[in-house]
Amino acid sequence: MHITLEKYEFKNIIMEMSEIGAANYAKTVTPIIDLLSERQAFMLFERKNVRRWLKEGSIDFQRVGPNKNSIKMYSYSQLLTVSKAEELIKFIYGKRIKK
């Protein structure tokens, strides 16, 4: 398999990976900033995607409180990483494969 990328496409990939790195750094420095409520996660990454990633085991959540109906919190850096990984896979396997 041979993949051909234009310079601007490669630059965009690097920029997206840098964004993930910055989100992971922010998570280690101030973990509370990394957390999103379920509503925020749905707004930023679409409900269907978040639900699918949960089902696949690609992401997880933590509850804020002891009750089973306590607010679900998601890691922004985890959501961003899975989202960008899917975009990259779709880009590579969707358009650019040459045999």
C-alpha positions as CSV (number, residue, x, y, z in Angstrom):
1,M,0.0,0.0,0.0
2,H,1.3,3.4,-1.0
3,I,-0.2,6.6,0.5
4,T,0.4,9.9,-1.2
5,L,0.0,13.2,0.8
6,E,0.2,16.7,-0.4
7,K,2.3,19.1,1.7
8,Y,-0.7,21.0,3.0
9,E,-2.4,17.7,4.0
10,F,0.7,16.6,5.9
11,K,0.8,20.0,7.6
12,N,-2.9,19.6,8.6
13,I,-2.2,16.2,10.1
14,I,0.7,17.6,12.1
15,M,-1.4,20.5,13.4
16,E,-4.1,18.1,14.5
17,M,-1.6,15.9,16.3
18,S,-0.2,19.0,18.0
19,E,-3.8,19.9,19.2
20,I,-4.1,16.4,20.7
21,G,-0.7,16.9,22.4
22,A,-1.7,20.2,23.9
23,A,-5.0,18.7,25.2
24,N,-3.1,15.8,26.8
25,Y,-0.6,18.3,28.4
26,A,-3.4,20.4,29.7
27,K,-5.0,17.2,31.2
28,T,-1.8,16.5,33.1
29,V,-1.3,20.0,34.4
30,T,-4.9,20.8,35.3
31,P,-7.1,17.6,35.1
32,I,-10.3,19.4,36.0
33,I,-10.1,21.5,32.9
34,D,-10.1,18.3,30.8
35,L,-13.5,17.2,31.9
36,L,-16.7,17.7,29.9
37,S,-20.2,17.0,31.0
38,E,-22.1,14.5,28.8
39,R,-24.1,17.4,27.3
40,Q,-20.9,19.2,26.4
41,A,-19.4,16.1,24.9
42,F,-22.5,15.5,22.8
43,M,-22.4,19.1,21.6
44,L,-18.7,19.0,20.6
45,F,-18.5,15.5,19.2
46,E,-22.1,14.6,18.3
47,R,-24.2,12.3,20.4
48,K,-24.1,9.4,18.0
49,N,-20.3,9.4,18.0
50,V,-19.9,9.6,21.8
51,R,-22.4,6.7,22.2
52,R,-20.6,4.6,19.5
53,W,-17.2,5.2,21.1
54,L,-18.6,4.2,24.5
55,K,-20.0,1.0,23.0
56,E,-16.7,0.2,21.2
57,G,-14.8,0.9,24.4
58,S,-12.7,3.6,22.8
59,I,-13.7,6.1,25.6
60,D,-15.0,5.9,29.1
61,F,-16.6,8.3,31.6
62,Q,-16.6,9.0,35.3
63,R,-19.5,10.0,37.5
64,V,-19.3,13.0,39.7
65,G,-21.1,11.7,42.7
66,P,-22.0,8.4,44.3
67,N,-25.4,7.9,42.7
68,K,-26.1,5.9,39.5
69,N,-27.7,9.0,38.0
70,S,-24.9,11.4,38.9
71,I,-23.4,13.5,36.1
72,K,-21.2,11.7,33.6
73,M,-18.0,13.4,32.8
74,Y,-15.8,12.7,29.8
75,S,-12.1,13.5,29.1
76,Y,-11.8,16.1,26.4
77,S,-8.4,14.8,25.3
78,Q,-9.7,11.3,25.1
79,L,-12.6,12.4,22.9
80,L,-10.4,14.5,20.8
81,T,-7.9,11.7,20.2
82,V,-10.6,9.2,19.1
83,S,-12.2,11.8,16.9
84,K,-9.0,12.8,15.1
85,A,-8.0,9.1,14.8
86,E,-11.2,8.4,13.0
87,E,-10.8,11.4,10.7
88,L,-7.3,10.3,9.8
89,I,-8.4,6.7,9.1
90,K,-11.2,7.9,6.9
91,F,-8.9,10.2,5.1
92,I,-6.2,7.6,4.5
93,Y,-8.4,4.6,3.7
94,G,-11.1,6.6,2.1
95,K,-9.2,8.6,-0.5
96,R,-5.5,8.0,-0.8
97,I,-4.8,4.4,-1.2
98,K,-2.8,3.4,-4.3
99,K,-1.9,-0.2,-5.0
